[in-house]
């Protein structure tokens, strides 16, 4: 039996990766959309193009912004390999005080790399707990991270790891903090 190689860097491949990262079956998502499994399968294989209305509904069900599904047109030799600074896709939880951009070319790998900017005096109050392994590296500024009940103060050059434990971040300082996160499996 011959298996087709999944395309990387396509809307369909990203939708499939997001759906799988959330543990949602093709049938369950199709049912929530009021669409057939066949239609959704064709969208994920780039054989059918969803309307903007479909994309809004899919994004809502997968808890991502519609903007995160769109990418700028990279030169053909760079697609799937290079992400230019001005072509990063906005992603993330859309929490107040946090701007996240995807550094990975797409969401089809076993991990994703995220550029996070934490505004001064911002925080998430409710701990996050997800079935991931995450490593973060503080590029500039300072931040605090609470992992499993303990607060850690981080400076530029420091790194941290979270392996499924509840965590939350805080930037109680007067300057923005920029961190790079590697998350496996992808959640955005």
C-alpha positions as CSV (number, residue, x, y, z in Angstrom):
1,X,0.0,0.0,0.0
2,X,1.3,3.4,-0.9
3,X,0.8,6.2,1.6
4,X,0.7,9.8,0.4
5,X,3.2,12.1,2.2
6,X,1.3,14.8,4.0
7,X,1.9,18.3,2.7
8,X,3.7,20.7,5.1
9,X,3.0,24.4,5.2
10,X,-0.5,24.3,4.0
11,X,-3.8,25.4,5.5
12,X,-5.1,21.8,5.5
13,X,-1.9,20.5,7.2
14,X,-2.1,23.1,9.9
15,X,-5.8,22.4,10.5
16,X,-5.1,18.7,10.8
17,X,-2.2,19.4,13.3
18,X,-4.4,21.7,15.4
19,X,-7.2,19.2,15.5
20,X,-4.9,16.3,16.4
21,X,-3.1,18.4,19.1
22,X,-6.5,18.9,20.8
23,X,-7.3,15.2,20.6
24,X,-10.4,15.9,18.4
25,X,-11.3,13.2,15.9
26,X,-12.2,14.1,12.3
27,X,-15.7,12.8,12.9
28,X,-16.2,14.9,16.1
29,X,-15.0,18.2,14.4
30,X,-17.1,17.5,11.3
31,X,-20.1,16.9,13.5
32,X,-19.6,20.2,15.5
33,X,-19.3,22.0,12.1
34,X,-22.4,20.4,10.7
35,X,-20.3,19.1,7.8
36,X,-19.4,15.7,6.5
37,X,-16.3,13.8,7.4
38,X,-15.5,13.7,3.7
39,X,-15.6,17.4,3.3
40,X,-13.4,18.0,6.4
41,X,-11.0,15.4,5.2
42,X,-10.7,17.1,1.8
43,X,-10.1,20.4,3.5
44,X,-7.3,18.9,5.6
45,X,-5.8,17.4,2.4
46,X,-6.1,20.7,0.6
47,X,-8.5,19.2,-1.9
48,X,-11.3,21.5,-0.9
49,X,-11.1,25.2,0.2
50,X,-13.2,26.3,3.2
51,X,-15.0,29.6,3.1
52,X,-14.0,32.4,5.5
53,X,-17.2,31.5,7.4
54,X,-16.0,27.9,7.7
55,X,-12.6,29.1,8.8
56,X,-14.1,31.3,11.5
57,X,-16.1,28.4,12.8
58,X,-13.2,26.0,12.7
59,X,-10.9,28.5,14.4
60,X,-13.5,29.0,17.2
61,X,-13.9,25.2,17.7
62,X,-10.1,24.8,17.8
63,X,-9.7,27.9,20.0
64,X,-7.3,29.7,17.8
65,X,-7.6,33.1,16.1
66,X,-8.6,33.2,12.5
67,X,-5.4,35.2,11.8
68,X,-3.3,32.4,12.9
69,X,-4.6,30.3,10.0
70,X,-3.3,32.7,7.4
71,X,0.3,33.1,6.4
72,X,2.0,35.6,4.2
73,X,3.3,34.4,0.8
74,X,6.9,33.4,1.2
75,X,9.1,32.9,-1.8
76,X,8.7,29.4,-3.1
77,X,12.1,28.3,-2.1
78,X,11.5,29.4,1.5
79,X,8.0,27.9,2.1
80,X,8.1,25.4,4.9
81,X,11.7,26.4,5.8
82,X,12.0,30.1,6.5
83,X,9.8,32.5,8.5
84,X,10.8,36.1,8.0
85,X,10.3,38.5,10.9
86,X,7.5,40.5,9.2
87,X,5.8,37.2,8.2
88,X,5.2,35.6,11.6
89,X,1.7,34.4,12.3
90,X,0.0,35.7,15.4
91,X,-1.1,32.8,17.6
92,X,-1.8,32.0,21.2
93,X,-4.4,32.4,23.9
94,X,-4.9,36.1,23.2
95,X,-4.4,36.8,27.0
96,X,-4.2,40.5,27.9
97,X,-0.6,41.6,28.0
98,X,0.7,38.7,25.9
99,X,1.6,38.7,22.2
100,X,2.6,35.4,20.6
101,X,4.0,34.8,17.2
102,X,4.7,31.4,15.5
103,X,8.4,31.1,14.6
104,X,7.9,27.6,13.1
105,X,7.0,27.5,9.4
106,X,3.9,25.6,10.2
107,X,2.2,23.4,12.8
108,X,3.0,20.0,11.3
109,X,6.1,19.2,13.3
110,X,6.2,17.4,16.7
111,X,6.9,20.7,18.3
112,X,6.3,24.5,17.8
113,X,8.5,27.4,18.5
114,X,6.8,30.6,19.7
115,X,8.1,34.2,20.2
116,X,6.3,35.6,23.3
117,X,6.3,39.2,24.4
118,X,4.9,39.9,27.9
119,X,3.8,43.5,28.5
120,X,4.9,45.2,31.7
121,X,2.7,44.5,34.7
122,X,0.8,41.7,32.9
123,X,0.0,38.2,34.1
124,X,-2.3,35.2,33.8
125,X,-4.1,34.6,37.0
126,X,-5.5,31.1,36.4
127,X,-2.8,28.4,36.1
128,X,-2.5,26.6,32.8
129,X,-2.1,22.8,32.7
130,X,-1.7,21.0,29.4
131,X,-0.3,17.7,28.3
132,X,2.9,19.2,26.8
133,X,6.6,19.5,27.4
134,X,7.7,23.2,27.2
135,X,11.0,24.9,27.4
136,X,11.3,28.6,27.5
137,X,14.3,31.0,27.1
138,X,14.2,34.6,28.3
139,X,15.7,36.7,25.5
140,X,15.3,40.1,27.2
141,X,13.7,41.6,30.2
142,X,12.5,39.8,33.3
143,X,9.6,37.6,34.2
144,X,8.3,35.3,36.9
145,X,7.0,31.9,36.3
146,X,4.9,29.9,38.9
147,X,5.3,26.1,38.4
148,X,3.5,23.7,40.6
149,X,3.2,26.1,43.5
150,X,6.6,27.7,43.4
151,X,7.5,31.1,41.9
152,X,10.8,31.5,40.0
153,X,12.3,34.8,39.0
154,X,13.9,34.8,35.6
155,X,16.3,37.2,33.9
156,X,17.5,37.5,30.3
157,X,19.5,34.3,29.5
158,X,17.6,32.1,32.0
159,X,15.5,29.2,30.8
160,X,12.8,26.9,32.3
161,X,11.0,23.7,31.6
162,X,7.3,22.7,32.2
163,X,6.3,19.0,31.8
164,X,2.5,19.0,32.2
165,X,2.6,20.8,35.6
166,X,0.3,23.7,36.3
167,X,2.0,27.0,35.5
168,X,1.3,30.7,35.1
169,X,3.5,33.6,34.1
170,X,3.8,37.1,35.4
171,X,5.7,40.2,34.3
172,X,5.5,42.5,37.4
173,X,8.3,44.6,36.1
174,X,8.4,48.0,34.2
175,X,9.8,46.6,30.9
176,X,8.5,44.1,28.4
177,X,9.9,40.6,28.5
178,X,10.6,38.5,25.4
179,X,10.9,34.8,25.6
180,X,11.2,31.9,23.1
181,X,9.1,28.8,23.9
182,X,9.4,25.4,22.4
183,X,6.2,23.4,22.9
184,X,5.6,19.7,22.2
185,X,3.2,18.7,20.9
186,X,2.0,21.9,19.2
187,X,-1.0,23.5,20.9
188,X,-1.6,26.5,18.8
